[in-house]
Amino acid sequence: VASLFYGRCQKRASIEYKSSNSTMSDYALCLTGLPKDATNESDLRDWLQEQFTRGFDREDTTCEVYGVSIGYDYTSRCADVDGMISRLVEQVEVNNGLYTEIHTTAAAEEPSRCLADMIHEDRIRAHAWFAENGNDRLYSSGEAFVVFRHKAGKRAMLKRYCLDGGAALHH
């Protein structure tokens, strides 16, 4: 009986917390079906802002797009990304004194190179993935998160494009 009572109290606390605190999900929408080459966040944000404000008062900032975060398709680079993350984590652990650089996986794989140099090269390589005209460019997964400045902006867009059966956005 005490366990059921405790569970009920937890449920109430969760509902109360959600009603009195904002989270990212209150401000963001996930868009799908975007073109794979839509990787310029500024251009995408501007285009979305234009689409979202059609039919609304231009001075109304309710539907202001605060930012866009593009989901990238890095499936062909999973091993590279995993290695980069691993080296970054090891560097943090070395910096926090958990062990010396001599004992890192990176040192075992390539004893002649230091971890900081490997991370520097990783950054250069990863940076090239986001160059718009690069040969090794990453493309979008077709998904992006759109963050509105106000909660009401998300609600207005859901009502306009989803709940009322409104027309879909086409990029």
Secondary structure, 3 states (H helix, E strand, C coil): CHHHHHHHHHHHHHHHHHHHCCCHHHCEEEECCCCCCCCCHHHHHHHHHHHHHCCCCCCCCCCCEEEEEEEEECHHHHHHHHHHHHHHHHHHHHHCCCCCHHHCHHHHHCCCCCHHHHHHHHHHHHHHHCCCCCCCCCEEEEEEEEEECCHHHHHHHHHHHHHCCCCCCCC
